[in-house]
Amino acid sequence: MNETPVRTNRRTEPRYVVYRDCSIVFMGTSVEVTILNISRNGIAVLGPLTAVSSGDRIEIMVDGFFLQLDAVVVNVNLGRIGAKFDLLPEIAAAWYDEFEKMIAGTSPME
């Protein structure tokens, strides 16, 4: 009998649907992608990043924000990439302020 594995949600922060353009830099190449959802700790994007694998380090620049967000890819599936932010404390504090502005007026995903 085949059973579907149960996935445990290890996210510690709520995610928000935010369709916004951003750039991902991987191995010196910048690629335009679209944010699908975002939290204080991570991001899911959709775009043509075929060479990216779990464990790779990427840099994220969200349109309209001045910060460069370092992250580690945690999953890749059919053009969808999930990454966990890996931010220095001084960048994290600035990011949290920008994040709150980005999600103002929205509700978390269920």
Buried (B, 14 or more C-beta within 10 A) or exposed (E): EEEEEEEEEEEEEEBBBBEBBBBBBBEEEEBEBEBBBBBBBBBBBBBEBEEBEEEBBBEBBBEEBEBEBBBBBBEBEEEBBBBBBBBEEEBBEBBEEBBEEBBEEEEEEE
